[in-house]
């Protein structure tokens, strides 16, 4: 995943760009970057933000960079933005998404005469360079961006800075959002719509799926119209999105309250308190508590002064350690209580199992677990929503493998996704046993869709039901 932000104005834009990008820091922890155009030259800075947040790394650059147009990003993968010189002229590009047919595109470009790409450590090619090459192979930015939308499998949203203005192109199926904000003589383009609020912008337009626009200080011009088909990632509301963000008019915090409410409506467990695993589980837990009447409490607190960000290092062992170090128990709220615990999801299960043991060791009598989404059965093909490299990183798939063997048909997997099937119930019970939960009940997919409140056909739910 990652976040992107761009500004076009008539005055220096660097301060707005700096804070706009910084508001996307919850979406990644590896690299950040900004590129600006000062009327004559493009200038760019990229820093590693694994050990220090974006604001700390870039605050000195704000004084050195100058320009009335700029783009920036938070990235969990490739260094970006890139500066490109091409037949279309010089430009800078940043993207968010996943190129799932990376190797296929590289072979195609080699066959068409592309000589080389810059190779990164591990033999990878920067996805932004790959996308830029597709764009530059056409005779206009419009044709190039449309070519990207039609060629890339997975998803890709693009923000591209030229000498004349900024092109913004939302993913073909709108799996990730792009929103335009406006204030006097200035427009911005952003992944998270709240990122512009404290900078004085107001809502102007949310791009539709496949929509391409060209933005200057004076206007937003439609380059290619939106298409009707949409598959926005539902996990944005469940986990990724910041509470103040809204996608397709649906606020993240409100959706999570709805989610917890519907979870409670199907539950009959007796507990002393309801708690959410901070931070993303908290709002789900508030919704559950409000509906059930069971008091909401915070039996552990995240230590934010030195562990402010939600994402984790790339090594599993480091992630497990940091997850443990972040949370400090409130003994008085744990000891002797039956606790209903809500987390956004169960992926591998490692961290939630350790959190549960942490509660037992702190004196909890029972720990009932209620994930805020259905069991994850399919690795995401469209966005890098987890660090899983294989479907067998998912606890569900490991259990299914033990039950069914290596080569499991889609029909059987689909049966495990049905909450009323025997396979589903036995899988959930096995997860409960392995994790040592007192009880376990997942959010149902139909309730999750109702929690969002937009048409089901516009939501991507592939990771839960395998439906493309």
Secondary structure, 3 states (H helix, E strand, C coil): CEEEEEEEECCCCHHHHHHHHHCCHHHCCCEEEEEEECCCCEEEEEEECCCCCHHHHHCCHHHHCCCCEEEEEEECCCCCCEEEEECCEEEEEEEEEEECCHHHHHHHHHHCCCCCCCECHHHCECHHHHHHHHHHCCCCHHHHHHHHHHHCCEEEEEEEECCCCEEEECCCCCCCCCEEEEECCEEEEECCHHHHHHHCCEEEEECCCCCEEEECCCCEEEEECCCCCCCEECHHHHHHCCCCCEECCEEHHHHHHHHHHHHHHCCCCCCCEEEECCCHHHHHHHHHHHHHCCCECCCEEECCCCCCCCCCCCCHHHHHHHHHHHEEECHHHHCCCEEEEECCCCCCCHHHHHHHHHHHHCCCCEEEECCCCCCCCCCCCCCCCCCCCCHHHCHHHHHHHHHHCCCCCHHHHHHHCCCCCHHHHHHHHHHHHHHCCCEECCCCHHHHHHHHCCCHHHEECHHHHCCC
